[in-house]
């Protein structure tokens, strides 16, 4: 709760939860808050990016704000990855993982697409998973 996480699900899983999540996201953006979204919708099983879901496009249509593409480097093999099995379910193999957040320039709302954002995130991340 402290991080103000907004639970979300696909429409197939829970259409009501998805609709409520999109309402809360719109409210936060309208209030000038920053909302961080992981558009893959799940944690990777192999360290590579999963395809970005179209939900980011729905959010931006409803609340046209700039989007800042970001990538996390060094997550693969950390406590938060699935490299050695379920994420966050075991003692870390390495306690001091160096994880870096890399960001690029904002993208205007009218230029946002899931595919383009995924390409930008791939470029930001580079070869470091």
N, C-alpha and C positions, 0 to 999 in steps of 0.2 A: 504494500500500500504506500509506503514511503516514496517509492519510485513512481507512483501513479501509473503502474502498469495497467494496460487495458486488455482484458482477455478477448481473444478473437478466435473464430473458427470459420471454416469454409461454409458456404450456404448449404452444401450437401450434408455437412456434419450437424450444423445448428444455425438455421437461417435467422432465428431471433437473436442469437448471440452476435452473429455477424452484423445485423442491422444496428443493434445497440452499440457495438464497437465503433461503427462508422459514425453514429450520432455523437458519441463521446469524443472521437477524434476531431470531428467538425467543431464541437464546442471548445475544445482545447485550442485549436488553431484560431478560432474566432477571438479567443481571449488573449491571443498573442503568445501562446505557449509554443515551445519546440516539441515536436513529436518525432520520436525515432521509430522507424519501421524497418523490419527485416522482411523484405518482400519475397523471399524464397518460401516462406511459410513453414519451414522445418529445418532442423539441423542436418548438415551434410553427413553422409555415410562414408564418403571417400576423400573429403577435403576440398573437393571442387564445388563451385557454386551450383546450386540447383536453379532451374529456370525461375525467373521472377514471375510472380502472379500478377494478374491484371488489377488487383485491388488497389494498387498505388494509383492507377489511372482513375478509378472510381473516386478515390479520396480527393484527388486533385481537381476533378470535374466539379465536385461539390464545394471544395474549399480551394480556390486557385491561389496557391502560395508557392514561392520558390522552393525548389528541392535541392538539398546539398548532398550529392553522392559521396558516400564514405565507404571505406573498406577496412576490415580488421586483418592485420598481418600477424602471423604467429599463433593463431588459435588452434590449428591442427596439432593434435598431440597434447593439448592442454586439458585441464580438468573439465572444460566446457565442450570438448569435442567427443566424437564417437570413435576415435582412432583405436582405442583399446576396449571397446564395448560401449555400454550405455553411458551417456553423458551425465556427469554430476552424480554418479552412483557409486564411486569407488575413491579410494585415496589417490591423490595425484601421483603420477610417476615422477614428475618434476614439479617442485614447489614454486620455483621462481621463473615462470614462463615470461618471456619478453613479448608482450603483445602491443602492437602499434596501431593507432587509429590514423588513417590517412584520408584527407578530405580534398575535394576539388571545388571549383567555383560553383555558385548556385546556378541551377537551371530554371529558367522561367516556366511558369505553369503551362503555358501554351506549347512548350517544347517537350513536355514530359511524356515518355512512353516507357513501358516496362522493359522492352528490348534494348532501347538506347541506354537506359540507366544500368542495365546489367552489363553492357559493354564498357561503360565508364567505370563501374566498380571492378571489373576484371582488369582493366588497365591500371587502376589505382593499386590493386592488390599485387599485381605483377606475379612473379613466380613463387613468392613466399605465401604458403598456405597457413 
